[in-house]
């Protein structure tokens, strides 16, 4: 788990304080506040998510007799299916889908995440899977990705755009990142 028990408790108290203040309208919540609150949440929750869900923090419909893990992999395989594609994973978390998709497709996947702790784990898992050559990571807000216009053959976001402070801007940024005619795929809870 990230940090000491007292550090986690301090982080959680700060998260609760900011969330309550924003919820009561005591102060206007800025995009910066939103990012900070989201990062505080994931600093605390990431290890619990990984313990409960494994490395893919999402769900997928299952077919009869299919395991939970197999259903996740099947859905992830649809997101990048051609060798040589360059694909962005917005809100990549700890890289579970990124690693599975790179392994299955041979595509280069660029994971974008504002949470340093999750990116540290994602890099570790890509290296353990011997897929570091197909994985690149960007530590930034997915509302402001440091990549030229039209950089990606595809972009996907798995249960991530719901965390964007500005729901309109996130889709503008996705459109900017995609090559003309390229696809965006997402699923949210």
Secondary structure per residue as TSV (DSSP state, phi and psi in degrees):
chain	resnum	aa	ss	phi	psi
A	1	X	-	360.0	145.2
A	2	X	-	-69.4	120.0
A	3	X	S	81.8	178.3
A	4	X	-	-82.1	168.1
A	5	X	H	-60.1	-40.7
A	6	X	H	-68.7	-35.7
A	7	X	H	-65.6	-40.1
A	8	X	H	-66.0	-43.2
A	9	X	H	-61.4	-41.7
A	10	X	H	-63.4	-44.1
A	11	X	H	-61.7	-43.8
A	12	X	H	-64.5	-42.0
A	13	X	H	-61.3	-41.1
A	14	X	H	-64.6	-41.7
A	15	X	H	-59.7	-49.4
A	16	X	H	-61.2	-44.0
A	17	X	H	-59.6	-48.4
A	18	X	H	-66.6	-41.2
A	19	X	H	-63.8	-44.1
A	20	X	H	-63.1	-45.2
A	21	X	H	-60.9	-43.6
A	22	X	H	-67.6	-39.9
A	23	X	H	-66.8	-31.2
A	24	X	T	-87.1	-1.2
A	25	X	T	71.5	19.2
A	26	X	S	-65.7	-28.0
A	27	X	S	-152.1	153.2
A	28	X	-	-70.3	131.6
A	29	X	-	-86.1	121.2
A	30	X	-	-91.4	168.5
A	31	X	H	-59.8	-36.3
A	32	X	H	-64.2	-43.1
A	33	X	H	-60.1	-44.3
A	34	X	H	-59.0	-45.7
A	35	X	H	-62.0	-44.1
A	36	X	H	-63.3	-44.2
A	37	X	H	-63.6	-43.5
A	38	X	H	-61.2	-44.5
A	39	X	H	-65.9	-39.8
A	40	X	H	-59.6	-44.4
A	41	X	H	-58.6	-50.2
A	42	X	H	-71.3	-26.5
A	43	X	H	-60.5	-37.1
A	44	X	H	-84.3	-42.2
A	45	X	H	-85.3	-21.6
A	46	X	H	-54.1	-49.7
A	47	X	H	-64.3	-35.9
A	48	X	H	-66.5	-42.8
A	49	X	H	-58.9	-47.5
A	50	X	H	-62.6	-40.1
A	51	X	H	-61.9	-43.5
A	52	X	H	-81.4	-39.4
A	53	X	H	-106.7	-16.6
A	54	X	-	88.6	-149.6
A	55	X	S	-91.4	-6.3
A	56	X	-	-111.9	109.3
A	57	X	-	-88.9	59.6
A	58	X	-	-156.7	173.4
A	59	X	-	-117.1	164.7
A	60	X	-	-150.9	146.3
A	61	X	-	-60.0	145.1
A	62	X	-	-111.7	148.5
A	63	X	-	-95.1	161.9
A	64	X	T	-52.2	136.7
A	65	X	T	68.4	10.6
A	66	X	-	-92.2	136.9
A	67	X	-	-74.6	161.9
A	68	X	H	-58.1	-47.5
A	69	X	H	-61.7	-41.3
A	70	X	H	-66.7	-36.2
A	71	X	H	-65.1	-39.0
A	72	X	H	-62.8	-48.4
A	73	X	H	-60.9	-42.6
A	74	X	H	-59.7	-44.6
A	75	X	H	-67.7	-39.1
A	76	X	H	-64.4	-33.9
A	77	X	H	-63.8	-25.4
A	78	X	T	-71.5	-17.7
A	79	X	T	-81.6	-22.2
A	80	X	-	-152.1	112.0
A	81	X	-	-123.0	11.9
A	82	X	S	-128.6	132.7
A	83	X	T	-57.3	135.9
A	84	X	T	91.7	-9.2
A	85	X	-	-65.7	150.8
A	86	X	E	-116.7	118.0
A	87	X	E	-126.2	138.9
A	88	X	E	-99.6	133.9
A	89	X	E	-107.4	100.3
A	90	X	E	-82.3	123.7
A	91	X	T	74.4	50.0
A	92	X	-	-68.2	-8.2
A	93	X	T	58.8	-133.9
A	94	X	T	-92.6	11.0
A	95	X	S	85.3	14.2
A	96	X	H	-56.2	-58.7
A	97	X	H	-61.7	-39.2
A	98	X	H	-56.0	-48.3
A	99	X	H	-65.5	-44.3
A	100	X	H	-63.1	-43.3
A	101	X	H	-67.7	-42.7
A	102	X	H	-61.5	-43.0
A	103	X	H	-62.9	-44.2
A	104	X	H	-72.5	-41.6
A	105	X	H	-103.8	-23.3
A	106	X	-	77.1	6.2
A	107	X	-	-75.0	153.3
A	108	X	E	-85.6	125.8
A	109	X	E	-114.2	129.4
A	110	X	E	-105.9	110.8
A	111	X	E	-85.4	128.7
A	112	X	E	-115.6	126.7
A	113	X	E	-156.7	143.0
A	114	X	S	-91.1	-5.3
A	115	X	-	-100.2	111.6
A	116	X	H	-61.6	-38.4
A	117	X	H	-62.9	-44.9
A	118	X	H	-65.3	-39.2
A	119	X	H	-64.2	-37.8
A	120	X	H	-59.0	-43.9
A	121	X	H	-69.2	-39.8
A	122	X	H	-61.1	-44.6
A	123	X	H	-59.7	-44.2
A	124	X	H	-59.4	-46.1
A	125	X	H	-68.6	-36.0
A	126	X	H	-64.5	-41.5
A	127	X	H	-65.8	-44.2
A	128	X	H	-59.4	-35.6
A	129	X	T	-82.3	1.1
A	130	X	T	57.7	40.1
A	131	X	-	-122.5	16.0
A	132	X	G	-58.3	-28.5
A	133	X	G	-69.8	-17.1
A	134	X	G	-106.7	1.7
A	135	X	E	-121.7	131.9
A	136	X	E	-130.1	148.4
A	137	X	E	-129.7	139.8
A	138	X	E	-122.3	123.4
A	139	X	E	-91.8	93.1
A	140	X	S	-161.7	168.0
A	141	X	-	-76.0	134.7
A	142	X	T	-73.9	1.1
A	143	X	T	-84.5	-9.4
A	144	X	S	-149.0	71.3
A	145	X	-	-81.9	130.7
A	146	X	-	-82.9	73.4
A	147	X	S	-147.4	146.6
A	148	X	-	-64.4	156.9
A	149	X	T	-54.5	142.9
A	150	X	T	66.2	32.7
A	151	X	-	-80.3	-20.0
A	152	X	E	-122.2	141.6
A	153	X	E	-74.3	-24.1
A	154	X	E	-160.2	156.7
A	155	X	E	-135.6	138.8
A	156	X	E	-135.3	156.5
A	157	X	E	-141.5	120.9
A	158	X	E	-107.7	109.5
A	159	X	S	48.5	47.2
A	160	X	-	-127.4	-40.9
A	161	X	G	-65.5	-17.3
A	162	X	G	-63.9	-19.0
A	163	X	G	-88.0	-2.8
A	164	X	-	-71.4	135.7
A	165	X	S	-66.2	-30.6
A	166	X	-	-128.8	104.7
A	167	X	H	-67.4	-26.1
A	168	X	H	-77.2	-45.5
A	169	X	H	-62.8	-34.5
A	170	X	H	-61.9	-40.7
A	171	X	H	-73.7	-28.9
A	172	X	H	-64.7	-41.0
A	173	X	H	-66.7	-40.5
A	174	X	H	-60.9	-47.4
A	175	X	H	-58.7	-41.0
A	176	X	H	-62.8	-38.6
A	177	X	H	-74.3	-27.3
A	178	X	E	-77.0	143.1
A	179	X	E	-67.0	153.4
A	180	X	E	-54.7	130.9
A	181	X	E	82.0	-2.7
A	182	X	E	-77.0	165.2
A	183	X	E	-106.2	149.1
A	184	X	E	-118.9	133.6
A	185	X	E	-126.8	141.6
A	186	X	E	-150.7	150.1
A	187	X	E	-137.9	142.2
A	188	X	-	-129.0	158.8
A	189	X	-	-96.1	360.0
